[in-house]
Amino acid sequence: MKTIFNFFFIFFSGLLLNYGCHNGKNISNDQQNDKSNLPQNSEIIEFVKPYNADKFKLGAKITFEIRKLTDTISVDSVVIFVEGKSIAALKENNLKLEWNSKNIRLGQISIQAKAYSSNGATETISQVIQILSDIKPKQYTYKIINIYPHDRNSYTQGLKYENGDIFESDGEYGKSALRKVKLLTGEVIKFVNMDRSSFAEGIAFFKNQIYQITWHEQAGHIYDKETFQEIRKFKYDISEGWGLEFDGKNFLMTDGSNNVYFMDPEFFKQVGKIEVMNDKGPVENLNELEIIEGKLYANVYQKNIVVIIDPDNGKVLGEIDFAGLLAKSDYNENTDVLNGIAWNPANGHLFITGKNWPKLFEVSISEKNNNK
């Protein structure tokens, strides 16, 4: 008896799964319950335009075009959604719409079309498109003003400048630390070593404290800025910690993607996000961060590039090319990539270094001549 019961249970469960998962599309309960007028495995509509993963610049007019897939079902209307918000309802005799994207955010955007048929059945189809920046980033170069000593054994993850001193977060398991260093001499004034199971990443200042995040541990440390005494630890939900900065209201945090996360200072919970895009696509591998006169500077991991970002929308406003900053004669077997941005508000200069670099550079920035 138990065997027969199990057979019917499996049989009917299979039928339910077949009706509920309709070729990967979202089928409403109404459509599941009313199959009398629907051919088996039928689909009602599909996107003609845009294609999945299509790219559009912000402000472009995007054509939405829907095609009916069967003549046996009458479609009363098709509602178009962008990011979950309805933008239009189309009738069967005109399943086409031109939409201005000027007010949408940058990045990956979800779009849906929901068909309502005359027999009460519905079907929702979904795609993703990319909205790119509508401006071409300005191109900048650098001029070396001063060169300072830097510990070649320092795997630089975070960098800050204040009153003639450099604050540096050094990474790698078993070597991670927070250090305060005299800019002119490279002398270490204060330091605290982290647990060997932690990999230190970016740092930021907040209320005379230093916040330091970690790579995979989803945990951060708060230190007194004067004494380097640890005050407490905190947790966060972002899977990886890379760069960190404070904008006066929230912490800004990167995870190696093109995302910048806004984290509230009290509980370190995510309260916002921007996707960083230029006019060609997402800018991935965003790492160390610095807020400079209201703009967000981020170095791109594995490249000699620092991008200048509008923190309100994620547009890349400019790119600084630091190629050749560290001479090849200064390299050894441990020399790694450029990483570390700090700002001196007194003169507007930047401090730039890298992982296991023997030098820290003070530079001024100017727009490239061929871009003027």
Secondary structure in CASP SS format (residue, H / E / C, confidence):
PFRMAT SS
TARGET T0000
AUTHOR 0000-0000-0000
METHOD secondary structure of the structure
MODEL  1
M C 1.00
K H 1.00
T H 1.00
I H 1.00
F H 1.00
N H 1.00
F H 1.00
F H 1.00
F H 1.00
I H 1.00
F H 1.00
F H 1.00
S H 1.00
G H 1.00
L H 1.00
L H 1.00
L H 1.00
N H 1.00
Y H 1.00
G H 1.00
C C 1.00
H E 1.00
N C 1.00
G C 1.00
K E 1.00
N E 1.00
I E 1.00
S C 1.00
N H 1.00
D H 1.00
Q H 1.00
Q H 1.00
N H 1.00
D C 1.00
K C 1.00
S C 1.00
N C 1.00
L C 1.00
P C 1.00
Q C 1.00
N C 1.00
S C 1.00
E C 1.00
I C 1.00
I E 1.00
E E 1.00
F E 1.00
V E 1.00
K E 1.00
P C 1.00
Y C 1.00
N C 1.00
A C 1.00
D C 1.00
K E 1.00
F E 1.00
K E 1.00
L C 1.00
G C 1.00
A C 1.00
K E 1.00
I E 1.00
T E 1.00
F E 1.00
E E 1.00
I E 1.00
R E 1.00
K E 1.00
L C 1.00
T C 1.00
D C 1.00
T C 1.00
I C 1.00
S C 1.00
V E 1.00
D E 1.00
S E 1.00
V E 1.00
V E 1.00
I E 1.00
F E 1.00
V E 1.00
E C 1.00
G C 1.00
K E 1.00
S E 1.00
I E 1.00
A E 1.00
A E 1.00
L E 1.00
K E 1.00
E C 1.00
N C 1.00
N E 1.00
L C 1.00
K E 1.00
L E 1.00
E E 1.00
W E 1.00
N E 1.00
S C 1.00
K C 1.00
N C 1.00
I C 1.00
R C 1.00
L C 1.00
G E 1.00
Q E 1.00
I E 1.00
S E 1.00
I E 1.00
Q E 1.00
A E 1.00
K E 1.00
A E 1.00
Y E 1.00
S E 1.00
S C 1.00
N C 1.00
G C 1.00
A C 1.00
T E 1.00
E E 1.00
T E 1.00
I E 1.00
S E 1.00
Q E 1.00
V E 1.00
I E 1.00
Q E 1.00
I E 1.00
L E 1.00
S C 1.00
D C 1.00
I C 1.00
K C 1.00
P C 1.00
K E 1.00
Q E 1.00
Y E 1.00
T E 1.00
Y E 1.00
K E 1.00
I E 1.00
I E 1.00
N E 1.00
I E 1.00
Y E 1.00
P E 1.00
H C 1.00
D C 1.00
R C 1.00
N C 1.00
S C 1.00
Y C 1.00
T E 1.00
Q E 1.00
G E 1.00
L E 1.00
K E 1.00
Y E 1.00
E E 1.00
N C 1.00
G C 1.00
D E 1.00
I E 1.00
F E 1.00
E E 1.00
S E 1.00
D E 1.00
G C 1.00
E C 1.00
Y C 1.00
G C 1.00
K C 1.00
S C 1.00
A E 1.00
L E 1.00
R E 1.00
K E 1.00
V E 1.00
K E 1.00
L C 1.00
L C 1.00
T C 1.00
G C 1.00
E C 1.00
V E 1.00
I E 1.00
K E 1.00
F E 1.00
V E 1.00
N E 1.00
M C 1.00
D C 1.00
R C 1.00
S C 1.00
S C 1.00
F C 1.00
A E 1.00
E E 1.00
G E 1.00
I E 1.00
A E 1.00
F E 1.00
F E 1.00
K C 1.00
N C 1.00
Q E 1.00
I E 1.00
Y E 1.00
Q E 1.00
I E 1.00
T E 1.00
W C 1.00
H C 1.00
E C 1.00
Q C 1.00
A E 1.00
G E 1.00
H E 1.00
I E 1.00
Y E 1.00
D E 1.00
K C 1.00
E C 1.00
T C 1.00
F C 1.00
Q C 1.00
E E 1.00
I E 1.00
R E 1.00
K E 1.00
F E 1.00
K E 1.00
Y C 1.00
D C 1.00
I C 1.00
S C 1.00
E C 1.00
G C 1.00
W C 1.00
G C 1.00
L E 1.00
E E 1.00
F E 1.00
D C 1.00
G C 1.00
K C 1.00
N C 1.00
F E 1.00
L E 1.00
M E 1.00
T E 1.00
D C 1.00
G C 1.00
S C 1.00
N C 1.00
N E 1.00
V E 1.00
Y E 1.00
F E 1.00
M E 1.00
D C 1.00
P C 1.00
E C 1.00
F C 1.00
F C 1.00
K C 1.00
Q E 1.00
V E 1.00
G E 1.00
K E 1.00
I E 1.00
E E 1.00
V C 1.00
M E 1.00
N C 1.00
D C 1.00
K C 1.00
G C 1.00
P E 1.00
V C 1.00
E C 1.00
N C 1.00
L E 1.00
N E 1.00
E E 1.00
L E 1.00
E E 1.00
I E 1.00
I E 1.00
E C 1.00
G C 1.00
K E 1.00
L E 1.00
Y E 1.00
A E 1.00
N E 1.00
V E 1.00
Y C 1.00
Q C 1.00
K C 1.00
N C 1.00
I E 1.00
V E 1.00
V E 1.00
I E 1.00
I E 1.00
D C 1.00
P C 1.00
D C 1.00
N C 1.00
G C 1.00
K E 1.00
V E 1.00
L E 1.00
G E 1.00
E E 1.00
I E 1.00
D E 1.00
F C 1.00
A C 1.00
G C 1.00
L C 1.00
L C 1.00
A C 1.00
K H 1.00
S H 1.00
D H 1.00
Y C 1.00
N C 1.00
E C 1.00
N C 1.00
T C 1.00
D C 1.00
V C 1.00
L E 1.00
N E 1.00
G E 1.00
I E 1.00
A E 1.00
W E 1.00
N E 1.00
P C 1.00
A C 1.00
N C 1.00
G C 1.00
H E 1.00
L E 1.00
F E 1.00
I E 1.00
T E 1.00
G E 1.00
K C 1.00
N C 1.00
W C 1.00
P C 1.00
K E 1.00
L E 1.00
F E 1.00
E E 1.00
V E 1.00
S E 1.00
I E 1.00
S E 1.00
E E 1.00
K C 1.00
N H 1.00
N H 1.00
N H 1.00
K C 1.00
END
